[in-house]
Amino acid sequence: IKSKGGLVYSSKKLVINHFGEKGSFAVNPNLKLEYIKLRNWHLMWSSFYFQKKYNGFLFSLIVHFSTIIKSFLKFSLFFIFFKKENYTKHLYRLLGLINSIIGKKSSFRI
């Protein structure tokens, strides 16, 4: 805005109400599982990418090693107990992390 000659205003009195998922396709119950896949895949992909960019690959791998183990264990556990939503969440966390580790671009789309 500033680069276009506009003004930016700020105030300590401003209140922001965040409505969470209300503006996304997750409000449609038929697409909730797709939203879970997209959100968790990109969450873990970008987390690893950010750490790798600013702290190096090895540091990022060390930081995310416990997440890899936890996601795999939770994915396996929820698969056994037929908890589809939780199973999907941890599967896509693991997939996003693996894709970032092997250097693939953030290309997952619904």
Secondary structure as the mmCIF struct_conf table of DSSP 4:
data_model
#
loop_
_struct_conf.conf_type_id
_struct_conf.id
_struct_conf.beg_label_comp_id
_struct_conf.beg_label_asym_id
_struct_conf.beg_label_seq_id
_struct_conf.end_label_comp_id
_struct_conf.end_label_asym_id
_struct_conf.end_label_seq_id
HELX_RH_3T_P HELX_RH_3T_P1 LYS A 2 LYS A 4
TURN_TY1_P TURN_TY1_P1 GLY A 5 GLY A 5
TURN_TY1_P TURN_TY1_P2 LYS A 12 LYS A 13
HELX_RH_3T_P HELX_RH_3T_P2 GLY A 20 GLY A 23
BEND BEND1 SER A 24 SER A 24
HELX_RH_3T_P HELX_RH_3T_P3 PHE A 25 VAL A 27
BEND BEND2 ASN A 28 ASN A 28
HELX_RH_3T_P HELX_RH_3T_P4 PRO A 29 LEU A 31
HELX_RH_AL_P HELX_RH_AL_P1 LYS A 32 ASN A 55
HELX_RH_AL_P HELX_RH_AL_P2 PHE A 57 ILE A 80
TURN_TY1_P TURN_TY1_P3 PHE A 81 PHE A 82
HELX_RH_AL_P HELX_RH_AL_P3 LYS A 84 ILE A 101
TURN_TY1_P TURN_TY1_P4 ILE A 102 GLY A 103
BEND BEND3 SER A 106 SER A 106
#
